[in-house]
Amino acid sequence: MDFGSILSPEKWWLAAVTLLLGINTGLILPAQFDPSAAMRRKLAVIGMAILNGIPALLAGVLLSQEQPNSQLCQALTIGGAIVGVATLAIFFRGPKAVVTAHDRRSELLGVLREEYGQRERDSVLGNSAAPVPLEPPRSRPLVYKLLGLGQERSLSGLNDLLTAFDEAQRQVLILGEPGAGKTTLLVALANRLVQRAIEDDREPIPVILELSAWRAGESLTDWVVAEVAERYRPLPAAQVADWLATGQLLPLLDGLDELKDRQGAAMVAINEWVSQSLKLAGVVVCCRRAEYEAVVAAENVTLEERLNKRIELQPLDEATIRAHLHDCERDFLWAEIQQDRAGFRKLAESPLLLDLMVAAYDQPGKWQLELPRNSHDLETHYLDCRDRLLDDYFEAKLHSVAHPKYKPADTRRYLEWLARSMRDRNQTEFLIEYIQPDLLGDRRSMRRYRLIFGLIFGLIFGLIFGLIFGLIVGLIFGLIFGLIFGLIFGLIVESDAIQPTESIDLSPQNIRSALRQGLIYGLIVGLIVGLIVGLIVGLIFGLIVGLIFGLILGLRGGRVRRRTRPNEGMIQGIRSALILGFISWPGCLVLWFSLIWSRYTSSALDLSNLNLDNTNFGLAAGLIFATGLAALFGFYIADGYVLVQHGCLRWLLERQQAIPRNYGEFLVFVADDLQLLKRSGGQFRFYHDLLRERIAHPFPRQPIVEMPTRPRWQTALIATVGLSLLGVSASSLELSLSQNNYFLIQPQDVIWQDQIFYRFQSKKRSDLVRAWMRSLDQKNRFFYRYDTAQIIGLPGETIAVKQGKLLVNDVAYGDRYSALKFAKDLQPKRLPGDRYLAIRQIDNRVDYILLAPEDIQAKMLFRIYPFDRFGPIEP
């Protein structure tokens, strides 16, 4: 259809802009006028109505004219478009997509309620085979002893605990033996405090944090903020800091004893933090009693200087142990453990270890009595018995459920690797999507990971980029260029830390906000580009690109959410990449046709010359371009490279036999069937830290190996060498290298060249080179360009050409350079000591040229395309 047969192109664009201005003036702005609003707001609406109305009236006058002034139409079109789009960006907002602090609080509390509720249900207490009421319908009791402020009393349940917690102004120290239920108690407390915070906005948000991740010298305030923001992404760190500073966040710190030699420094830091933080909502600290008292004695520091109360978990009494064994149909165990009161009888006083006994010894006689050798060795005997119990439990669970994929030996190996990896990194929780390259264990494997990631990422990136670029400069050349460029980029790009993609928010409010953001960005980009290529083309280009980037960047992030299944972060990354690629596809297609328009129209507003039938710029090519560019946006901007990082690391760990192929399935099997792990959504932890330490015990601690830093000279070398291998289009030149061997270099040929090393090598006769030469244009004016030539004479030689035969120092070369038959004779000529003689093609004849060494830029080595002449270029 010929648009110009109805209206001129100038009028088509002016009419579209007039319609936009009319909609703003008649519909959008009147709806935004509120008589009760502030005067500044009302003046802004009136002013924008005038700015839209005057250009609309002038445009109407120009449209009524049969031949309006072209420059005036173009100026009014550009100005009206800017005013109209700016009005939409400012006033047409719809519901504001603003996430308030209260919204984030509600989201976080919802996540914490699910997480802590699941952890409490999966705890030792919740999994007891025969529950004894603590708080119905919970299981057997924990006995608490409250110390502090001159008081000492027993706590009979969680209600008493909450009362004591309030009396202590939310500043409590919880102590107990390993397996006594400290973490279980902390989770139960956190669950009740979350419910309080949901019902009353004045109550602080309780968050359990693992102190094992704290580093000596680090500010506890900064550490808490970073841990909470990282764990519950995309929660902003600024919001967490505000909550902490205003007493709306309650840190519950678990695992003080996990710090080992850093425990004393942590206790000092906690005391200073509590004393200096005037609005701190409170703090709870959990620690093993023996480790705490050892630090108190050795370093003369105690948390009871600042924390108001101390709660100690008491061992189970004989009646509770016997009742629980009877309910679990393990009465025979009571008679057996009574024979070793210093060992297994003492172990039974721990709720955790009592549960392990019930699971490990289901028949009489499985436990073999070993009494202590002497009365001075009771502590060692107790620890030996505990290790035997943990080993027996591990073995019993390994063989309790058969799986067709995971044999017990394989399961043992995978869990041993996981246990020692978590131990060496002081981790208590494990998420598949957060595995890092340092798990490979040595620098050689890390370098292999970096290389594999670079190659795969480069291939993917290069194929997509090359396909897009190839539609403009030629498909074969574009693909080869893209692959080489992608490989260079992949090998250079940093691949150390793996950060899973955040979720995206597709709510209508957020989409409108992203569109508004994209329009603003588009106007800015369009005006900048328009100053270079023309305002109309630049404005269209800017609006399209701005909308794409505004949507992609504006939709990233989203609500705080709890991971409900293993590897959910990677699954979310794939979903985000696909959705963002799909959203950007229409804009990429419009961008393609705007490129056609700018290429095939002689005037910036002349649509009648648009040609969609060109081979390289047809509809099919546009679809390929849009799909490729959308894939590039989804792959890179949506952090698709994180998926490549994760996949490469998982493959290498599988090759090391550290993990199985389907790691998520394996961890779910170990947690749900073998009950060696606990699962909370997508997070996994060992049944208890004691079990993790025992499984990792045979393996010595290993220092964390950091990813080797690539020197800058290596990065520069990769980039330089890679760029030197890029193919270039050469000029047409027909040369004969022998009597029966001819080859033709054509403009579409893609050739690999040596642009670096050849500069330092001695040149040889017959080398086909790319050189900087002087030529004549059609008006007989000299200009310089890169051209192709073949060296026939070396510095200092005497060269002559007679009847198409090459003579070097009066020695004939026969018919080897038969292309010289197209050249005129050359009288004997001695070459200067710094010049080479070469032949090149000019139109339909062969000419001679003297080349200085600095003029010779590269040697032609290998023809890549066309494929029927694929191979090395040999003289």
FENSULSUL-V998076 format. One record per residue. RES is the residue in three letters. PHI is phi in whole degrees, -180 to 180 (999 if undefined). Layout:
BEGIN
res	phi
RES	PHI
RES	PHI
END
This chain:
BEGIN
res	phi
MET	999
ASP	-92
PHE	-62
GLY	-69
SER	-74
ILE	-103
LEU	-136
SER	-68
PRO	-56
GLU	-61
LYS	-71
TRP	-60
TRP	-66
LEU	-65
ALA	-65
ALA	-64
VAL	-67
THR	-62
LEU	-62
LEU	-62
LEU	-64
GLY	-65
ILE	-63
ASN	-62
THR	-71
GLY	-91
LEU	-122
ILE	-69
LEU	-69
PRO	-59
ALA	-69
GLN	-91
PHE	-83
ASP	-123
PRO	-59
SER	-86
ALA	-76
ALA	-65
MET	-59
ARG	-61
ARG	-66
LYS	-66
LEU	-64
ALA	-64
VAL	-67
ILE	-64
GLY	-62
MET	-68
ALA	-65
ILE	-67
LEU	-62
ASN	-84
GLY	-73
ILE	-63
PRO	-60
ALA	-65
LEU	-65
LEU	-62
ALA	-65
GLY	-63
VAL	-64
LEU	-65
LEU	-67
SER	-77
GLN	-85
GLU	-71
GLN	-132
PRO	-73
ASN	-65
SER	-64
GLN	-65
LEU	-66
CYS	-62
GLN	-66
ALA	-64
LEU	-68
THR	-64
ILE	-66
GLY	-63
GLY	-64
ALA	-63
ILE	-63
VAL	-64
GLY	-65
VAL	-67
ALA	-62
THR	-63
LEU	-61
ALA	-64
ILE	-86
PHE	-105
PHE	-88
ARG	-105
GLY	66
PRO	-62
LYS	-70
ALA	-88
VAL	-109
VAL	-95
THR	-84
ALA	-62
HIS	-67
ASP	-61
ARG	-66
ARG	-61
SER	-63
GLU	-63
LEU	-65
LEU	-64
GLY	-63
VAL	-65
LEU	-66
ARG	-62
GLU	-66
GLU	-66
TYR	-72
GLY	-63
GLN	-66
ARG	-65
GLU	-69
ARG	-65
ASP	-92
SER	-74
VAL	-57
LEU	-64
GLY	-70
ASN	-98
SER	-60
ALA	-66
ALA	-129
PRO	-65
VAL	-114
PRO	-56
LEU	-106
GLU	-133
PRO	-50
PRO	-101
ARG	-71
SER	-95
ARG	-59
PRO	-77
LEU	-102
VAL	-106
TYR	-108
LYS	-124
LEU	-97
LEU	-125
GLY	132
LEU	57
GLY	76
GLN	-111
GLU	-152
ARG	-151
SER	-91
LEU	-109
SER	-95
GLY	-173
LEU	-68
ASN	-64
ASP	-64
LEU	-62
LEU	-64
THR	-63
ALA	-64
PHE	-62
ASP	-69
GLU	-62
ALA	-83
GLN	57
ARG	63
GLN	-123
VAL	-135
LEU	-112
ILE	-111
LEU	-122
GLY	179
GLU	-75
PRO	-58
GLY	83
ALA	-76
GLY	109
LYS	-63
THR	-66
THR	-60
LEU	-63
LEU	-65
VAL	-66
ALA	-62
LEU	-62
ALA	-62
ASN	-64
ARG	-70
LEU	-69
VAL	-63
GLN	-63
ARG	-59
ALA	-65
ILE	-69
GLU	-80
ASP	-137
ASP	-66
ARG	-80
GLU	-80
PRO	-74
ILE	-88
PRO	-83
VAL	-134
ILE	-84
LEU	-127
GLU	-92
LEU	-67
SER	-61
ALA	-85
TRP	-78
ARG	-112
ALA	-56
GLY	90
GLU	-81
SER	-64
LEU	-65
THR	-63
ASP	-63
TRP	-67
VAL	-61
VAL	-60
ALA	-65
GLU	-65
VAL	-67
ALA	-64
GLU	-72
ARG	-71
TYR	-117
ARG	-62
PRO	-95
LEU	-64
PRO	-65
ALA	-63
ALA	-63
GLN	-67
VAL	-62
ALA	-62
ASP	-66
TRP	-60
LEU	-66
ALA	-72
THR	-104
GLY	73
GLN	-104
LEU	-128
LEU	-115
PRO	-76
LEU	-113
LEU	-97
ASP	-108
GLY	78
LEU	-60
ASP	-69
GLU	-69
LEU	-76
LYS	56
ASP	-72
ARG	-95
GLN	-64
GLY	-62
ALA	-63
ALA	-67
MET	-65
VAL	-62
ALA	-64
ILE	-65
ASN	-60
GLU	-65
TRP	-63
VAL	-66
SER	-73
GLN	-91
SER	-90
LEU	-68
LYS	-105
LEU	-65
ALA	-66
GLY	144
VAL	-160
VAL	-122
VAL	-125
CYS	-111
CYS	-157
ARG	-69
ARG	-65
ALA	-62
GLU	-66
TYR	-65
GLU	-67
ALA	-65
VAL	-69
VAL	-60
ALA	-73
ALA	-80
GLU	-114
ASN	55
VAL	-135
THR	-141
LEU	-78
GLU	-72
GLU	-69
ARG	-117
LEU	-86
ASN	-78
LYS	-137
ARG	-126
ILE	-112
GLU	-113
LEU	-84
GLN	-92
PRO	-68
LEU	-70
ASP	-88
GLU	-63
ALA	-63
THR	-66
ILE	-63
ARG	-65
ALA	-64
HIS	-67
LEU	-64
HIS	-66
ASP	-64
CYS	-90
GLU	59
ARG	-126
ASP	-61
PHE	-63
LEU	-67
TRP	-62
ALA	-66
GLU	-72
ILE	-74
GLN	-64
GLN	-74
ASP	-131
ARG	-69
ALA	-82
GLY	-112
PHE	-69
ARG	-64
LYS	-72
LEU	-62
ALA	-66
GLU	-74
SER	-94
PRO	-56
LEU	-63
LEU	-69
LEU	-65
ASP	-64
LEU	-64
MET	-60
VAL	-59
ALA	-77
ALA	-83
TYR	-117
ASP	-92
GLN	-137
PRO	-64
GLY	92
LYS	-72
TRP	-97
GLN	-99
LEU	-73
GLU	-136
LEU	-82
PRO	-63
ARG	-71
ASN	-156
SER	-71
HIS	-88
ASP	-115
LEU	-68
GLU	-65
THR	-63
HIS	-63
TYR	-61
LEU	-66
ASP	-65
CYS	-63
ARG	-63
ASP	-64
ARG	-62
LEU	-63
LEU	-63
ASP	-64
ASP	-64
TYR	-64
PHE	-60
GLU	-65
ALA	-63
LYS	-72
LEU	-60
HIS	-105
SER	-78
VAL	-133
ALA	-86
HIS	-134
PRO	-64
LYS	-96
TYR	-116
LYS	-73
PRO	-55
ALA	-65
ASP	-68
THR	-61
ARG	-61
ARG	-63
TYR	-65
LEU	-72
GLU	-63
TRP	-64
LEU	-65
ALA	-65
ARG	-73
SER	-66
MET	-69
ARG	-63
ASP	-65
ARG	-104
ASN	54
GLN	-104
THR	-109
GLU	-122
PHE	-132
LEU	-122
ILE	-61
GLU	-71
TYR	-102
ILE	-64
GLN	-123
PRO	-60
ASP	-67
LEU	-68
LEU	-67
GLY	95
ASP	-146
ARG	-67
ARG	-63
SER	-66
MET	-67
ARG	-65
ARG	-64
TYR	-62
ARG	-63
LEU	-68
ILE	-64
PHE	-60
GLY	-61
LEU	-67
ILE	-68
PHE	-61
GLY	-64
LEU	-65
ILE	-65
PHE	-61
GLY	-67
LEU	-63
ILE	-67
PHE	-64
GLY	-65
LEU	-65
ILE	-67
PHE	-65
GLY	-68
LEU	-67
ILE	-97
VAL	-110
GLY	119
LEU	-63
ILE	-64
PHE	-62
GLY	-63
LEU	-65
ILE	-66
PHE	-59
GLY	-63
LEU	-65
ILE	-66
PHE	-62
GLY	-63
LEU	-65
ILE	-61
PHE	-63
GLY	-64
LEU	-77
ILE	-91
VAL	-62
GLU	-69
SER	-134
ASP	-82
ALA	-86
ILE	-109
GLN	-119
PRO	-60
THR	-68
GLU	-72
SER	-72
ILE	-115
ASP	-109
LEU	-105
SER	-69
PRO	-56
GLN	-64
ASN	-71
ILE	-64
ARG	-63
SER	-63
ALA	-66
LEU	-64
ARG	-62
GLN	-63
GLY	-66
LEU	-65
ILE	-65
TYR	-60
GLY	-63
LEU	-62
ILE	-64
VAL	-64
GLY	-63
LEU	-66
ILE	-66
VAL	-66
GLY	-64
LEU	-64
ILE	-97
VAL	-112
GLY	116
LEU	-65
ILE	-65
VAL	-60
GLY	-64
LEU	-66
ILE	-64
PHE	-60
GLY	-65
LEU	-64
ILE	-66
VAL	-63
GLY	-63
LEU	-63
ILE	-62
PHE	-68
GLY	-62
LEU	-66
ILE	-64
LEU	-75
GLY	-74
LEU	-86
ARG	-70
GLY	98
GLY	120
ARG	-79
VAL	-70
ARG	-141
ARG	-94
ARG	-73
THR	-106
ARG	-149
PRO	-63
ASN	62
GLU	-66
GLY	-61
MET	-70
ILE	-63
GLN	-64
GLY	-63
ILE	-63
ARG	-62
SER	-64
ALA	-63
LEU	-67
ILE	-67
LEU	-68
GLY	-65
PHE	-65
ILE	-66
SER	-81
TRP	-61
PRO	-59
GLY	-63
CYS	-65
LEU	-66
VAL	-63
LEU	-61
TRP	-62
PHE	-72
SER	-69
LEU	-67
ILE	-60
TRP	-60
SER	-68
ARG	-85
TYR	-106
THR	-109
SER	-76
SER	-111
ALA	-64
LEU	-121
ASP	-94
LEU	-86
SER	-69
ASN	-91
LEU	-66
ASN	-124
LEU	-101
ASP	-96
ASN	-63
THR	-60
ASN	-80
PHE	-123
GLY	-90
LEU	-64
ALA	-61
ALA	-64
GLY	-63
LEU	-64
ILE	-65
PHE	-60
ALA	-63
THR	-65
GLY	-66
LEU	-69
ALA	-64
ALA	-64
LEU	-65
PHE	-62
GLY	-65
PHE	-76
TYR	-95
ILE	-69
ALA	-84
ASP	63
GLY	-63
TYR	-65
VAL	-63
LEU	-64
VAL	-67
GLN	-56
HIS	-63
GLY	-64
CYS	-63
LEU	-66
ARG	-62
TRP	-65
LEU	-67
LEU	-65
GLU	-67
ARG	-64
GLN	-80
GLN	59
ALA	-89
ILE	-138
PRO	-82
ARG	-65
ASN	-96
TYR	-69
GLY	-62
GLU	-62
PHE	-64
LEU	-65
VAL	-65
PHE	-61
VAL	-67
ALA	-77
ASP	-83
ASP	-98
LEU	-83
GLN	57
LEU	-96
LEU	-122
LYS	-112
ARG	-119
SER	-126
GLY	67
GLY	-97
GLN	-101
PHE	-128
ARG	-144
PHE	-67
TYR	-50
HIS	-159
ASP	-60
LEU	-61
LEU	-67
ARG	-60
GLU	-64
ARG	-70
ILE	-65
ALA	-86
HIS	-57
PRO	-64
PHE	-108
PRO	-66
ARG	-63
GLN	-116
PRO	-66
ILE	-73
VAL	-88
GLU	-83
MET	-61
PRO	-61
THR	-79
ARG	-81
PRO	-60
ARG	-64
TRP	-68
GLN	-69
THR	-61
ALA	-63
LEU	-66
ILE	-60
ALA	-65
THR	-69
VAL	-65
GLY	-63
LEU	-65
SER	-70
LEU	-92
LEU	-64
GLY	-74
VAL	-131
SER	-87
ALA	-103
SER	-75
SER	-74
LEU	-155
GLU	-104
LEU	-130
SER	-110
LEU	-90
SER	-156
GLN	-63
ASN	-117
ASN	-123
TYR	-119
PHE	-142
LEU	-128
ILE	-98
GLN	-113
PRO	-57
GLN	-86
ASP	-66
VAL	-114
ILE	-130
TRP	-83
GLN	-129
ASP	-97
GLN	-98
ILE	-111
PHE	-72
TYR	-66
ARG	-63
PHE	-104
GLN	-101
SER	-74
LYS	-79
LYS	-120
ARG	-63
SER	84
ASP	-62
LEU	-93
VAL	-127
ARG	-109
ALA	-135
TRP	-91
MET	-128
ARG	-94
SER	-137
LEU	-110
ASP	-90
GLN	-67
LYS	-101
ASN	59
ARG	-106
PHE	-77
PHE	-151
TYR	-111
ARG	-156
TYR	-81
ASP	-144
THR	-104
ALA	-149
GLN	-126
ILE	-75
ILE	-122
GLY	-138
LEU	-103
PRO	-54
GLY	87
GLU	-84
THR	-102
ILE	-116
ALA	-145
VAL	-130
LYS	-128
GLN	53
GLY	79
LYS	-106
LEU	-91
LEU	-120
VAL	-119
ASN	53
ASP	66
VAL	-107
ALA	-78
TYR	-97
GLY	65
ASP	-97
ARG	-63
TYR	-112
SER	-69
ALA	-64
LEU	-66
LYS	-66
PHE	-87
ALA	-106
LYS	-77
ASP	-64
LEU	-124
GLN	-68
PRO	-49
LYS	-143
ARG	-87
LEU	-78
PRO	-61
GLY	-73
ASP	-130
ARG	-132
TYR	-112
LEU	-101
ALA	-134
ILE	-115
ARG	-143
GLN	-98
ILE	-125
ASP	56
ASN	-110
ARG	-134
VAL	-103
ASP	-124
TYR	-101
ILE	-152
LEU	-92
LEU	-120
ALA	-82
PRO	-56
GLU	-73
ASP	-77
ILE	-83
GLN	-96
ALA	-162
LYS	-110
MET	-75
LEU	-111
PHE	-149
ARG	-92
ILE	-93
TYR	-144
PRO	-73
PHE	-71
ASP	-71
ARG	-122
PHE	-65
GLY	149
PRO	-70
ILE	-98
GLU	-110
PRO	-72
END
